Amino acid sequence: MSNTTTLSSKFQISVPKEVREELGWKAGQRFAFIPKGKSVVLVPVPELEDLFGMAKGADPSGYRDRNDRY
């Protein structure tokens, strides 16, 4: 593993510059930590504007709403 870092005494981790640049991460960007067994997945939290149009072309037929529930 070429890009490693150390957890500080304040429980902070610095992301190596090579990783930040490759993924386009910026200061102030928000991230979610998703536990996976004894590991964790770090994913950027998308901005609301980034989600617009993501379901374009989706087929809403067969959608169930609350009236279908027991």
Contact map, one row per residue, 1 for C-alpha under 8 A:
1111000000000000000000000000000000000000000000000000000000000000000000
1111000000000000000000000000000000000000000000000000000000000000000000
1111100000000001011000000000000000000000000000000000000000000000000000
1111110000000001000000000000000000000000000000000000000000000000000000
0011111000001111000000000000000000000000000000000000000000000000000000
0001111100001100000000000000000000000000000000000000000000000000000000
0000111111111000000000000000000000000000000000000000000000000000000000
0000011111111000000000000000000000000000000000000000000000000000000000
0000001111110000000000000000000000000000000000000000000000000000000000
0000001111110000000000000000000000000000000000000000000000000000000000
0000001111111000000000000000000000000000000000000000000000000000000000
0000001111111100000000000000000000000000000000000000000000000000000000
0000111100111110000000000000000000000000000000000000000000000000000000
0000110000011111000000000000000000000000000000000000000000000000000000
0000100000001111101100000000000000000000000000000000000000000000000000
0011100000000111111100000000000000000000000000000000000000000000000000
0000000000000011111110000000000000000000000000000000000000000000000000
0010000000000001111111000000000000000000000000000000000000000000000000
0010000000000011111111100000000000000000000000000000000000000000000000
0000000000000011111111111100000000000000000000000000000000000000000000
0000000000000000111111111000000000000000000000000000000000000000000000
0000000000000000011111110000000000000000000000000000000000000000000000
0000000000000000001111111000000000000000000000000000000000000000000000
0000000000000000000111111100000000000000000000000000000000000000000000
0000000000000000000110111110100000000000000000000000000000000000000000
0000000000000000000100011111100000000000000000000000000000000000000000
0000000000000000000000001111100000000000000000000000000000000000000000
0000000000000000000000000111110000000000000000000000000000000000000000
0000000000000000000000001111111000000000000110000000000000000000000000
0000000000000000000000000001111100000000000110000000000000000000000000
0000000000000000000000000000111110000000011110000000000000000000000000
0000000000000000000000000000011111000000011110000000000000000000000000
0000000000000000000000000000001111100001111000000000000000000000000000
0000000000000000000000000000000111110001111000000000000000000000000000
0000000000000000000000000000000011111111100000000000000000000000000000
0000000000000000000000000000000001111111100000000000000000000000000000
0000000000000000000000000000000000111111000000000000000000000000000000
0000000000000000000000000000000000111111000000000000000000000000000000
0000000000000000000000000000000000111111100000000000000000000000000000
0000000000000000000000000000000011111111110000000000000000000000000000
0000000000000000000000000000000011110011111000000000000000000000000000
0000000000000000000000000000001111000001111100000000000000000000000000
0000000000000000000000000000001111000000111110000000000000000000000000
0000000000000000000000000000111100000000011111000000000000000000000000
0000000000000000000000000000111100000000001111100000000000000000000000
0000000000000000000000000000000000000000000111110110000000000000000000
0000000000000000000000000000000000000000000011111110000000000000000000
0000000000000000000000000000000000000000000001111111000000000000000000
0000000000000000000000000000000000000000000000111111000000000000000000
0000000000000000000000000000000000000000000001111111000000000000000000
0000000000000000000000000000000000000000000001111111110000000000000000
0000000000000000000000000000000000000000000000011111111000000000000000
0000000000000000000000000000000000000000000000000011111100000000000000
0000000000000000000000000000000000000000000000000011111100000000000000
0000000000000000000000000000000000000000000000000001111111000000000000
0000000000000000000000000000000000000000000000000000111111000000000000
0000000000000000000000000000000000000000000000000000001111100000000000
0000000000000000000000000000000000000000000000000000001111110000000000
0000000000000000000000000000000000000000000000000000000011111000000000
0000000000000000000000000000000000000000000000000000000001111110000000
0000000000000000000000000000000000000000000000000000000000111110000000
0000000000000000000000000000000000000000000000000000000000011111000000
0000000000000000000000000000000000000000000000000000000000011111100000
0000000000000000000000000000000000000000000000000000000000000111111100
0000000000000000000000000000000000000000000000000000000000000011111110
0000000000000000000000000000000000000000000000000000000000000001111110
0000000000000000000000000000000000000000000000000000000000000001111110
0000000000000000000000000000000000000000000000000000000000000001111111
0000000000000000000000000000000000000000000000000000000000000000111111
0000000000000000000000000000000000000000000000000000000000000000000111
